Amino acid sequence: MKPSPIEPTVPLDVDGIHHGFLRLPYSRDDSAWGSIMIPLTVIKNGEGPTALLTGANHGDEYEGPVALQELTVTLQPEDITGRIIIVPAFNYPAYRAGTRTSPIDKGNMNRSFPGRPDGTVTKKIADYFQRYLLPLTDIAVDFHSGGKTLDFVPFAATHILDDKACEAACFAAMEAFNAPYSVQLLEIDSVGMYDTAVEDMGKVLVSTELGGGGSATATSIAIAKKGLRNVLIHAGILRGEMQIDPTIKLDMPNGDCFVFSEGDGLFEPMIDLGEDVQKGQTVARIWPVDRTGVMPVELVAKLSGMLISRHFPGLIKSGDCAAVVGLKTT
């Protein structure tokens, strides 16, 4: 396979703290020999585990970028043992545009793995992570929230895996993150996911959903910062004591957790995030947008549990996810 066109402007294997970029050549109308400059910080102190920390895998999700930016200016090499690679804006073009996918190629970073060195911009970035950064990594934290179209109760998440040793390590790291909710997550479309790429290599992964609506809150950012610190301590990289608070464990056992809209309309949520819901209960109503005097379509839960996610914008389209129900576990 061809080498990646991406080059880091700072060393990845030298002790100290280094701020630079992943530089991706990108010739375009406004810059014939231009480059995409993806911000990068590498902090290293001796031998030890490596953590790869990423935010803005989707460009309209902000808790990760804020928490990671702060880490780049507060963490010093003497605070750690090992190495931390920080990329606050994984899909940098999407992050700068404030969109879920890249404005250059419409690439969804979280559906672009393993990528290609001769592919689109998004696939080139994915390829660099797949072949150059992930092999260096022992534990990865990838921050997500709902972006502009979903809202979530704040949770850390991991997946059921065939590799039970890796699964156990991922669950331990998720528990260390210690978000208010901890979810055994079911993906409805896992092909090409960064999560899958990390897990298939036997690496430990913690992912999150910390809110949504295309912004962040003081509370959701505080959860990201605390969880990040906890995971780095858990991994044996950062010195200190973890802060552990109660967490509610949730499971998503099958596709019945999801409620989808089958038509366009005005979205009316009937219950709020974190509330209990019963099987058959109406979780949302969809009103027509083009006429009066017509009853709304009712969307009902397929199982009993707790509402952990909901559609965010006031209007909804056919095929949109309207609600997600999680099951509380012991």
Sequence and secondary structure as in RCSB ss.txt:
>XXXX:A:sequence
MKPSPIEPTVPLDVDGIHHGFLRLPYSRDDSAWGSIMIPLTVIKNGEGPTALLTGANHGDEYEGPVALQELTVTL
QPEDITGRIIIVPAFNYPAYRAGTRTSPIDKGNMNRSFPGRPDGTVTKKIADYFQRYLLPLTDIAVDFHSGGKTL
DFVPFAATHILDDKACEAACFAAMEAFNAPYSVQLLEIDSVGMYDTAVEDMGKVLVSTELGGGGSATATSIAIAK
KGLRNVLIHAGILRGEMQIDPTIKLDMPNGDCFVFSEGDGLFEPMIDLGEDVQKGQTVARIWPVDRTGVMPVELV
AKLSGMLISRHFPGLIKSGDCAAVVGLKTT
>XXXX:A:secstr
    S EESS SSSSEEEEEEEEEE  BTTBTT EEEEEEEEEEESSS EEEEE  SSTT  HHHHHHHHHHHH 
 GGGBSEEEEEES TTHHHHHHTSSS TTT   GGG TT  TTS HHHHHHHHIIIIIGGG SEEEE    TTTE
EE  EEEE   S HHHHHHHHHHHHHH  SEEEE   S  TT HHHHHHHTT EEEEEE   TTS  HHHHHHHH
HHHHHHHHHTTSB S       EEEE  SGGGEEE SS EEEEESS TT EE TT EEEEEE SS SS   EEEE
 SS EEEEEEE SSEE TT EEEEEEEE  
